[in-house]
Amino acid sequence: MVGYEGHRGWVNYLAVNPKIQRKGIAKQMMKEAERRLLKLGCPKLQVQVRTTNSGVIEFYQKLGYHIDDVVNIGKRLISDE
């Protein structure tokens, strides 16, 4: 799921079926997301990844993404339970 609120773009979810991972599909999806956001004039794309998900962090770093020095603050409005 990709969005743009006029200030920056966001990738909220990117998933590939585990049976077909490591075939370049996620990379293609990100390149297409970047292309579409750039077409809209989006200057920056943000991706949120859990700090414990080192494999995904490495994936994004290989695509040229960098870890920003920010704190993400959230509040659950509906419980997961």
QUIZIRA-V547342 format. One record per residue. PHI is phi in whole degrees, -180 to 180 (999 if undefined). BURIAL is + if it has 9 or more other ideal C-beta (glycine too) atoms within 8 Angstrom, else -. Layout:
{{PHI BURIAL} {PHI BURIAL}}
This chain:
{{999 -} {-123 +} {-141 -} {-145 +} {-104 -} {95 -} {-112 -} {-156 +} {-90 +} {-135 +} {-106 +} {-93 -} {-144 -} {-140 -} {-142 -} {-128 +} {-51 -} {-54 -} {-68 -} {-124 -} {-71 +} {67 -} {-121 -} {88 -} {-67 +} {-63 +} {-62 -} {-63 -} {-63 +} {-68 +} {-62 -} {-69 -} {-61 +} {-61 +} {-61 -} {-68 +} {-67 +} {-61 -} {-61 -} {-83 -} {89 -} {-71 +} {-84 -} {-152 -} {-118 +} {-107 +} {-133 +} {-103 -} {-135 -} {-62 -} {-61 -} {-83 -} {-94 -} {-63 -} {-64 -} {-73 +} {-60 +} {-63 -} {-57 +} {-67 +} {-63 +} {-66 -} {-88 -} {100 -} {-84 -} {-125 -} {-76 -} {-86 -} {-88 -} {-136 -} {-117 -} {-92 -} {-117 -} {-139 -} {-144 -} {-74 -} {-99 -} {-130 -} {-66 -} {-73 -} {-77 -}}
